[in-house]
Structures are given as C-alpha cells and as structure tokens.
Amino acid sequence: MTAGLAVQATVGRDTLPIGPWTGLGVLAGWAVAALLGGGPVLRLRDA
C-alpha cells in the first residue's frame, strides 16, 4: 500500500506497513520535493 492510500485507510490500520500520519508525511515530502524541483525549471523555461 502506498503512502497516499495509507492516509485513506479506515479499517485494518494495524496491518498497514506505515501509519496514516507517517503516510501523510511521506506524501507531503514528495509534494515539497516536486515543487522545489519544478519551480526553478518553470522559472527558467517560462517565456
């Protein structure tokens, strides 16, 4: 189960590989990395 789906799980949370809050942290980390990586590229290529 991916981090995004771990956040949405409502039943069987004891069997998840990561908890919902940890999954939310992983998801937020990926979002921040995408924004930090894409911001300079957009700034350089924007006409």
PDBQT receptor file of N, H, CA, C and O in Angstrom, charges set to zero:
ATOM      1  N   MET A   1       0.845  -1.177   0.000  1.00  0.00    +0.000 N 
ATOM      2  CA  MET A   1       0.000   0.000   0.000  1.00  0.00    +0.000 C 
ATOM      3  C   MET A   1       0.888   1.238   0.000  1.00  0.00    +0.000 C 
ATOM      4  O   MET A   1       1.862   1.311   0.749  1.00  0.00    +0.000 OA
ATOM      5  N   THR A   2       0.555   2.192  -0.827  1.00  0.00    +0.000 N 
ATOM      6  H   THR A   2      -0.236   2.133  -1.436  1.00  0.00    +0.000 HD
ATOM      7  CA  THR A   2       1.361   3.400  -0.930  1.00  0.00    +0.000 C 
ATOM      8  C   THR A   2       1.033   4.370   0.194  1.00  0.00    +0.000 C 
ATOM      9  O   THR A   2       0.064   4.188   0.931  1.00  0.00    +0.000 OA
ATOM     10  N   ALA A   3       1.854   5.398   0.311  1.00  0.00    +0.000 N 
ATOM     11  H   ALA A   3       2.641   5.545  -0.287  1.00  0.00    +0.000 HD
ATOM     12  CA  ALA A   3       1.672   6.380   1.379  1.00  0.00    +0.000 C 
ATOM     13  C   ALA A   3       0.330   7.094   1.253  1.00  0.00    +0.000 C 
ATOM     14  O   ALA A   3      -0.329   7.359   2.258  1.00  0.00    +0.000 OA
ATOM     15  N   GLY A   4      -0.072   7.401   0.042  1.00  0.00    +0.000 N 
ATOM     16  H   GLY A   4       0.463   7.185  -0.775  1.00  0.00    +0.000 HD
ATOM     17  CA  GLY A   4      -1.347   8.086  -0.154  1.00  0.00    +0.000 C 
ATOM     18  C   GLY A   4      -2.531   7.238   0.262  1.00  0.00    +0.000 C 
ATOM     19  O   GLY A   4      -3.492   7.751   0.836  1.00  0.00    +0.000 OA
ATOM     20  N   LEU A   5      -2.474   5.944  -0.022  1.00  0.00    +0.000 N 
ATOM     21  H   LEU A   5      -1.694   5.528  -0.488  1.00  0.00    +0.000 HD
ATOM     22  CA  LEU A   5      -3.569   5.064   0.373  1.00  0.00    +0.000 C 
ATOM     23  C   LEU A   5      -3.548   4.763   1.863  1.00  0.00    +0.000 C 
ATOM     24  O   LEU A   5      -4.596   4.479   2.442  1.00  0.00    +0.000 OA
ATOM     25  N   ALA A   6      -2.382   4.818   2.498  1.00  0.00    +0.000 N 
ATOM     26  H   ALA A   6      -1.531   5.049   2.028  1.00  0.00    +0.000 HD
ATOM     27  CA  ALA A   6      -2.313   4.611   3.943  1.00  0.00    +0.000 C 
ATOM     28  C   ALA A   6      -3.046   5.724   4.672  1.00  0.00    +0.000 C 
ATOM     29  O   ALA A   6      -3.598   5.498   5.748  1.00  0.00    +0.000 OA
ATOM     30  N   VAL A   7      -3.057   6.910   4.107  1.00  0.00    +0.000 N 
ATOM     31  H   VAL A   7      -2.608   7.094   3.233  1.00  0.00    +0.000 HD
ATOM     32  CA  VAL A   7      -3.767   8.034   4.716  1.00  0.00    +0.000 C 
ATOM     33  C   VAL A   7      -5.268   7.813   4.641  1.00  0.00    +0.000 C 
ATOM     34  O   VAL A   7      -5.994   8.225   5.546  1.00  0.00    +0.000 OA
ATOM     35  N   GLN A   8      -5.751   7.171   3.580  1.00  0.00    +0.000 N 
ATOM     36  H   GLN A   8      -5.162   6.836   2.845  1.00  0.00    +0.000 HD
ATOM     37  CA  GLN A   8      -7.179   6.993   3.363  1.00  0.00    +0.000 C 
ATOM     38  C   GLN A   8      -7.758   5.766   4.052  1.00  0.00    +0.000 C 
ATOM     39  O   GLN A   8      -8.979   5.619   4.105  1.00  0.00    +0.000 OA
ATOM     40  N   ALA A   9      -6.919   4.884   4.579  1.00  0.00    +0.000 N 
ATOM     41  H   ALA A   9      -5.927   5.004   4.535  1.00  0.00    +0.000 HD
ATOM     42  CA  ALA A   9      -7.400   3.635   5.167  1.00  0.00    +0.000 C 
ATOM     43  C   ALA A   9      -8.224   3.910   6.418  1.00  0.00    +0.000 C 
ATOM     44  O   ALA A   9      -7.825   4.699   7.275  1.00  0.00    +0.000 OA
ATOM     45  N   THR A  10      -9.380   3.250   6.517  1.00  0.00    +0.000 N 
ATOM     46  H   THR A  10      -9.705   2.609   5.822  1.00  0.00    +0.000 HD
ATOM     47  CA  THR A  10     -10.230   3.411   7.692  1.00  0.00    +0.000 C 
ATOM     48  C   THR A  10     -10.379   2.115   8.477  1.00  0.00    +0.000 C 
ATOM     49  O   THR A  10     -10.720   2.149   9.660  1.00  0.00    +0.000 OA
ATOM     50  N   VAL A  11     -10.131   0.979   7.843  1.00  0.00    +0.000 N 
ATOM     51  H   VAL A  11      -9.854   0.952   6.883  1.00  0.00    +0.000 HD
ATOM     52  CA  VAL A  11     -10.214  -0.308   8.539  1.00  0.00    +0.000 C 
ATOM     53  C   VAL A  11      -8.902  -1.056   8.353  1.00  0.00    +0.000 C 
ATOM     54  O   VAL A  11      -8.211  -0.862   7.353  1.00  0.00    +0.000 OA
ATOM     55  N   GLY A  12      -8.564  -1.890   9.288  1.00  0.00    +0.000 N 
ATOM     56  H   GLY A  12      -9.125  -2.048  10.100  1.00  0.00    +0.000 HD
ATOM     57  CA  GLY A  12      -7.351  -2.688   9.199  1.00  0.00    +0.000 C 
ATOM     58  C   GLY A  12      -6.082  -1.864   9.288  1.00  0.00    +0.000 C 
ATOM     59  O   GLY A  12      -5.082  -2.198   8.652  1.00  0.00    +0.000 OA
ATOM     60  N   ARG A  13      -6.106  -0.806  10.058  1.00  0.00    +0.000 N 
ATOM     61  H   ARG A  13      -6.918  -0.535  10.575  1.00  0.00    +0.000 HD
ATOM     62  CA  ARG A  13      -4.934   0.068  10.141  1.00  0.00    +0.000 C 
ATOM     63  C   ARG A  13      -3.779  -0.581  10.887  1.00  0.00    +0.000 C 
ATOM     64  O   ARG A  13      -2.637  -0.140  10.760  1.00  0.00    +0.000 OA
ATOM     65  N   ASP A  14      -4.058  -1.617  11.660  1.00  0.00    +0.000 N 
ATOM     66  H   ASP A  14      -4.985  -1.976  11.764  1.00  0.00    +0.000 HD
ATOM     67  CA  ASP A  14      -2.988  -2.297  12.399  1.00  0.00    +0.000 C 
ATOM     68  C   ASP A  14      -2.064  -3.080  11.477  1.00  0.00    +0.000 C 
ATOM     69  O   ASP A  14      -0.918  -3.349  11.837  1.00  0.00    +0.000 OA
ATOM     70  N   THR A  15      -2.543  -3.446  10.298  1.00  0.00    +0.000 N 
ATOM     71  H   THR A  15      -3.474  -3.227  10.005  1.00  0.00    +0.000 HD
ATOM     72  CA  THR A  15      -1.744  -4.258   9.379  1.00  0.00    +0.000 C 
ATOM     73  C   THR A  15      -1.029  -3.426   8.311  1.00  0.00    +0.000 C 
ATOM     74  O   THR A  15      -0.355  -3.986   7.447  1.00  0.00    +0.000 OA
ATOM     75  N   LEU A  16      -1.165  -2.121   8.360  1.00  0.00    +0.000 N 
ATOM     76  H   LEU A  16      -1.712  -1.666   9.063  1.00  0.00    +0.000 HD
ATOM     77  CA  LEU A  16      -0.515  -1.271   7.362  1.00  0.00    +0.000 C 
ATOM     78  C   LEU A  16       0.986  -1.224   7.602  1.00  0.00    +0.000 C 
ATOM     79  O   LEU A  16       1.426  -1.242   8.752  1.00  0.00    +0.000 OA
ATOM     80  N   PRO A  17       1.785  -1.164   6.530  1.00  0.00    +0.000 N 
ATOM     81  CA  PRO A  17       3.236  -1.074   6.705  1.00  0.00    +0.000 C 
ATOM     82  C   PRO A  17       3.673   0.252   7.328  1.00  0.00    +0.000 C 
ATOM     83  O   PRO A  17       4.661   0.297   8.061  1.00  0.00    +0.000 OA
ATOM     84  N   ILE A  18       2.940   1.329   7.041  1.00  0.00    +0.000 N 
ATOM     85  H   ILE A  18       2.137   1.292   6.446  1.00  0.00    +0.000 HD
ATOM     86  CA  ILE A  18       3.201   2.618   7.688  1.00  0.00    +0.000 C 
ATOM     87  C   ILE A  18       1.875   3.176   8.174  1.00  0.00    +0.000 C 
ATOM     88  O   ILE A  18       0.820   2.848   7.632  1.00  0.00    +0.000 OA
ATOM     89  N   GLY A  19       1.929   4.012   9.185  1.00  0.00    +0.000 N 
ATOM     90  H   GLY A  19       2.786   4.279   9.625  1.00  0.00    +0.000 HD
ATOM     91  CA  GLY A  19       0.714   4.582   9.744  1.00  0.00    +0.000 C 
ATOM     92  C   GLY A  19       0.176   5.722   8.894  1.00  0.00    +0.000 C 
ATOM     93  O   GLY A  19       0.856   6.212   7.993  1.00  0.00    +0.000 OA
ATOM     94  N   PRO A  20      -1.049   6.140   9.187  1.00  0.00    +0.000 N 
ATOM     95  CA  PRO A  20      -1.655   7.218   8.407  1.00  0.00    +0.000 C 
ATOM     96  C   PRO A  20      -0.887   8.536   8.496  1.00  0.00    +0.000 C 
ATOM     97  O   PRO A  20      -0.728   9.221   7.486  1.00  0.00    +0.000 OA
ATOM     98  N   TRP A  21      -0.411   8.899   9.685  1.00  0.00    +0.000 N 
ATOM     99  H   TRP A  21      -0.541   8.342  10.506  1.00  0.00    +0.000 HD
ATOM    100  CA  TRP A  21       0.326  10.161   9.822  1.00  0.00    +0.000 C 
ATOM    101  C   TRP A  21       1.684  10.088   9.144  1.00  0.00    +0.000 C 
ATOM    102  O   TRP A  21       2.148  11.073   8.570  1.00  0.00    +0.000 OA
ATOM    103  N   THR A  22       2.315   8.941   9.208  1.00  0.00    +0.000 N 
ATOM    104  H   THR A  22       1.939   8.141   9.674  1.00  0.00    +0.000 HD
ATOM    105  CA  THR A  22       3.587   8.765   8.506  1.00  0.00    +0.000 C 
ATOM    106  C   THR A  22       3.366   8.828   7.000  1.00  0.00    +0.000 C 
ATOM    107  O   THR A  22       4.165   9.420   6.274  1.00  0.00    +0.000 OA
ATOM    108  N   GLY A  23       2.286   8.220   6.534  1.00  0.00    +0.000 N 
ATOM    109  H   GLY A  23       1.636   7.739   7.123  1.00  0.00    +0.000 HD
ATOM    110  CA  GLY A  23       1.943   8.278   5.115  1.00  0.00    +0.000 C 
ATOM    111  C   GLY A  23       1.682   9.703   4.654  1.00  0.00    +0.000 C 
ATOM    112  O   GLY A  23       2.069  10.089   3.551  1.00  0.00    +0.000 OA
ATOM    113  N   LEU A  24       1.024  10.480   5.504  1.00  0.00    +0.000 N 
ATOM    114  H   LEU A  24       0.710  10.167   6.400  1.00  0.00    +0.000 HD
ATOM    115  CA  LEU A  24       0.780  11.881   5.170  1.00  0.00    +0.000 C 
ATOM    116  C   LEU A  24       2.091  12.657   5.097  1.00  0.00    +0.000 C 
ATOM    117  O   LEU A  24       2.254  13.533   4.248  1.00  0.00    +0.000 OA
ATOM    118  N   GLY A  25       3.017  12.335   5.983  1.00  0.00    +0.000 N 
ATOM    119  H   GLY A  25       2.884  11.623   6.673  1.00  0.00    +0.000 HD
ATOM    120  CA  GLY A  25       4.333  12.977   5.949  1.00  0.00    +0.000 C 
ATOM    121  C   GLY A  25       5.105  12.631   4.688  1.00  0.00    +0.000 C 
ATOM    122  O   GLY A  25       5.742  13.497   4.089  1.00  0.00    +0.000 OA
ATOM    123  N   VAL A  26       5.050  11.370   4.283  1.00  0.00    +0.000 N 
ATOM    124  H   VAL A  26       4.532  10.666   4.769  1.00  0.00    +0.000 HD
ATOM    125  CA  VAL A  26       5.727  10.942   3.048  1.00  0.00    +0.000 C 
ATOM    126  C   VAL A  26       5.102  11.634   1.841  1.00  0.00    +0.000 C 
ATOM    127  O   VAL A  26       5.809  12.103   0.949  1.00  0.00    +0.000 OA
ATOM    128  N   LEU A  27       3.792  11.691   1.822  1.00  0.00    +0.000 N 
ATOM    129  H   LEU A  27       3.218  11.310   2.546  1.00  0.00    +0.000 HD
ATOM    130  CA  LEU A  27       3.088  12.353   0.724  1.00  0.00    +0.000 C 
ATOM    131  C   LEU A  27       3.438  13.838   0.662  1.00  0.00    +0.000 C 
ATOM    132  O   LEU A  27       3.657  14.376  -0.423  1.00  0.00    +0.000 OA
ATOM    133  N   ALA A  28       3.491  14.498   1.806  1.00  0.00    +0.000 N 
ATOM    134  H   ALA A  28       3.312  14.061   2.687  1.00  0.00    +0.000 HD
ATOM    135  CA  ALA A  28       3.863  15.916   1.846  1.00  0.00    +0.000 C 
ATOM    136  C   ALA A  28       5.313  16.112   1.412  1.00  0.00    +0.000 C 
ATOM    137  O   ALA A  28       5.634  17.089   0.736  1.00  0.00    +0.000 OA
ATOM    138  N   GLY A  29       6.180  15.193   1.796  1.00  0.00    +0.000 N 
ATOM    139  H   GLY A  29       5.919  14.399   2.346  1.00  0.00    +0.000 HD
ATOM    140  CA  GLY A  29       7.581  15.279   1.386  1.00  0.00    +0.000 C 
ATOM    141  C   GLY A  29       7.745  15.194  -0.118  1.00  0.00    +0.000 C 
ATOM    142  O   GLY A  29       8.519  15.949  -0.706  1.00  0.00    +0.000 OA
ATOM    143  N   TRP A  30       7.020  14.281  -0.743  1.00  0.00    +0.000 N 
ATOM    144  H   TRP A  30       6.391  13.668  -0.265  1.00  0.00    +0.000 HD
ATOM    145  CA  TRP A  30       7.080  14.163  -2.205  1.00  0.00    +0.000 C 
ATOM    146  C   TRP A  30       6.523  15.418  -2.871  1.00  0.00    +0.000 C 
ATOM    147  O   TRP A  30       7.053  15.869  -3.887  1.00  0.00    +0.000 OA
ATOM    148  N   ALA A  31       5.463  15.982  -2.309  1.00  0.00    +0.000 N 
ATOM    149  H   ALA A  31       5.032  15.616  -1.484  1.00  0.00    +0.000 HD
ATOM    150  CA  ALA A  31       4.884  17.198  -2.886  1.00  0.00    +0.000 C 
ATOM    151  C   ALA A  31       5.860  18.368  -2.788  1.00  0.00    +0.000 C 
ATOM    152  O   ALA A  31       6.012  19.132  -3.741  1.00  0.00    +0.000 OA
ATOM    153  N   VAL A  32       6.515  18.508  -1.647  1.00  0.00    +0.000 N 
ATOM    154  H   VAL A  32       6.392  17.887  -0.872  1.00  0.00    +0.000 HD
ATOM    155  CA  VAL A  32       7.501  19.581  -1.472  1.00  0.00    +0.000 C 
ATOM    156  C   VAL A  32       8.672  19.387  -2.427  1.00  0.00    +0.000 C 
ATOM    157  O   VAL A  32       9.150  20.349  -3.028  1.00  0.00    +0.000 OA
ATOM    158  N   ALA A  33       9.131  18.155  -2.570  1.00  0.00    +0.000 N 
ATOM    159  H   ALA A  33       8.742  17.373  -2.082  1.00  0.00    +0.000 HD
ATOM    160  CA  ALA A  33      10.246  17.881  -3.488  1.00  0.00    +0.000 C 
ATOM    161  C   ALA A  33       9.863  18.219  -4.929  1.00  0.00    +0.000 C 
ATOM    162  O   ALA A  33      10.677  18.762  -5.676  1.00  0.00    +0.000 OA
ATOM    163  N   ALA A  34       8.638  17.903  -5.318  1.00  0.00    +0.000 N 
ATOM    164  H   ALA A  34       7.977  17.462  -4.712  1.00  0.00    +0.000 HD
ATOM    165  CA  ALA A  34       8.192  18.215  -6.679  1.00  0.00    +0.000 C 
ATOM    166  C   ALA A  34       8.102  19.720  -6.903  1.00  0.00    +0.000 C 
ATOM    167  O   ALA A  34       8.472  20.215  -7.967  1.00  0.00    +0.000 OA
ATOM    168  N   LEU A  35       7.612  20.446  -5.906  1.00  0.00    +0.000 N 
ATOM    169  H   LEU A  35       7.311  20.044  -5.041  1.00  0.00    +0.000 HD
ATOM    170  CA  LEU A  35       7.510  21.900  -6.045  1.00  0.00    +0.000 C 
ATOM    171  C   LEU A  35       8.878  22.561  -6.069  1.00  0.00    +0.000 C 
ATOM    172  O   LEU A  35       9.110  23.482  -6.853  1.00  0.00    +0.000 OA
ATOM    173  N   LEU A  36       9.781  22.102  -5.220  1.00  0.00    +0.000 N 
ATOM    174  H   LEU A  36       9.593  21.355  -4.583  1.00  0.00    +0.000 HD
ATOM    175  CA  LEU A  36      11.127  22.674  -5.197  1.00  0.00    +0.000 C 
ATOM    176  C   LEU A  36      11.910  22.325  -6.459  1.00  0.00    +0.000 C 
ATOM    177  O   LEU A  36      12.732  23.118  -6.917  1.00  0.00    +0.000 OA
ATOM    178  N   GLY A  37      11.666  21.164  -7.012  1.00  0.00    +0.000 N 
ATOM    179  H   GLY A  37      10.998  20.519  -6.640  1.00  0.00    +0.000 HD
ATOM    180  CA  GLY A  37      12.342  20.773  -8.246  1.00  0.00    +0.000 C 
ATOM    181  C   GLY A  37      11.743  21.422  -9.480  1.00  0.00    +0.000 C 
ATOM    182  O   GLY A  37      12.464  21.744 -10.424  1.00  0.00    +0.000 OA
ATOM    183  N   GLY A  38      10.436  21.617  -9.482  1.00  0.00    +0.000 N 
ATOM    184  H   GLY A  38       9.850  21.355  -8.715  1.00  0.00    +0.000 HD
ATOM    185  CA  GLY A  38       9.767  22.170 -10.650  1.00  0.00    +0.000 C 
ATOM    186  C   GLY A  38       9.764  23.684 -10.710  1.00  0.00    +0.000 C 
ATOM    187  O   GLY A  38       9.655  24.259 -11.793  1.00  0.00    +0.000 OA
ATOM    188  N   GLY A  39       9.884  24.341  -9.562  1.00  0.00    +0.000 N 
ATOM    189  H   GLY A  39       9.973  23.874  -8.682  1.00  0.00    +0.000 HD
ATOM    190  CA  GLY A  39       9.873  25.804  -9.530  1.00  0.00    +0.000 C 
ATOM    191  C   GLY A  39      10.980  26.437 -10.352  1.00  0.00    +0.000 C 
ATOM    192  O   GLY A  39      10.701  27.281 -11.203  1.00  0.00    +0.000 OA
ATOM    193  N   PRO A  40      12.227  26.054 -10.123  1.00  0.00    +0.000 N 
ATOM    194  CA  PRO A  40      13.306  26.630 -10.934  1.00  0.00    +0.000 C 
ATOM    195  C   PRO A  40      13.197  26.290 -12.422  1.00  0.00    +0.000 C 
ATOM    196  O   PRO A  40      13.523  27.116 -13.274  1.00  0.00    +0.000 OA
ATOM    197  N   VAL A  41      12.745  25.096 -12.729  1.00  0.00    +0.000 N 
ATOM    198  H   VAL A  41      12.480  24.424 -12.036  1.00  0.00    +0.000 HD
ATOM    199  CA  VAL A  41      12.585  24.709 -14.138  1.00  0.00    +0.000 C 
ATOM    200  C   VAL A  41      11.525  25.584 -14.796  1.00  0.00    +0.000 C 
ATOM    201  O   VAL A  41      11.712  26.053 -15.918  1.00  0.00    +0.000 OA
ATOM    202  N   LEU A  42      10.420  25.803 -14.105  1.00  0.00    +0.000 N 
ATOM    203  H   LEU A  42      10.267  25.422 -13.194  1.00  0.00    +0.000 HD
ATOM    204  CA  LEU A  42       9.367  26.661 -14.647  1.00  0.00    +0.000 C 
ATOM    205  C   LEU A  42       9.863  28.091 -14.819  1.00  0.00    +0.000 C 
ATOM    206  O   LEU A  42       9.558  28.741 -15.819  1.00  0.00    +0.000 OA
ATOM    207  N   ARG A  43      10.618  28.575 -13.858  1.00  0.00    +0.000 N 
ATOM    208  H   ARG A  43      10.866  28.047 -13.046  1.00  0.00    +0.000 HD
ATOM    209  CA  ARG A  43      11.137  29.943 -13.931  1.00  0.00    +0.000 C 
ATOM    210  C   ARG A  43      12.109  30.104 -15.113  1.00  0.00    +0.000 C 
ATOM    211  O   ARG A  43      12.096  31.132 -15.790  1.00  0.00    +0.000 OA
ATOM    212  N   LEU A  44      12.945  29.096 -15.358  1.00  0.00    +0.000 N 
ATOM    213  H   LEU A  44      12.956  28.260 -14.808  1.00  0.00    +0.000 HD
ATOM    214  CA  LEU A  44      13.910  29.180 -16.450  1.00  0.00    +0.000 C 
ATOM    215  C   LEU A  44      13.264  29.046 -17.825  1.00  0.00    +0.000 C 
ATOM    216  O   LEU A  44      13.700  29.685 -18.782  1.00  0.00    +0.000 OA
ATOM    217  N   ARG A  45      12.234  28.224 -17.926  1.00  0.00    +0.000 N 
ATOM    218  H   ARG A  45      11.880  27.704 -17.149  1.00  0.00    +0.000 HD
ATOM    219  CA  ARG A  45      11.642  27.939 -19.239  1.00  0.00    +0.000 C 
ATOM    220  C   ARG A  45      10.420  28.788 -19.559  1.00  0.00    +0.000 C 
ATOM    221  O   ARG A  45       9.929  28.755 -20.687  1.00  0.00    +0.000 OA
ATOM    222  N   ASP A  46       9.925  29.537 -18.602  1.00  0.00    +0.000 N 
ATOM    223  H   ASP A  46      10.324  29.564 -17.685  1.00  0.00    +0.000 HD
ATOM    224  CA  ASP A  46       8.729  30.342 -18.838  1.00  0.00    +0.000 C 
ATOM    225  C   ASP A  46       9.063  31.504 -19.765  1.00  0.00    +0.000 C 
ATOM    226  O   ASP A  46      10.031  32.234 -19.549  1.00  0.00    +0.000 OA
ATOM    227  N   ALA A  47       8.248  31.659 -20.797  1.00  0.00    +0.000 N 
ATOM    228  H   ALA A  47       7.462  31.067 -20.973  1.00  0.00    +0.000 HD
ATOM    229  CA  ALA A  47       8.538  32.703 -21.788  1.00  0.00    +0.000 C 
ATOM    230  C   ALA A  47       7.951  34.034 -21.388  1.00  0.00    +0.000 C 
ATOM    231  O   ALA A  47       8.103  35.019 -22.111  1.00  0.00    +0.000 OA
TER     232      ALA A  47
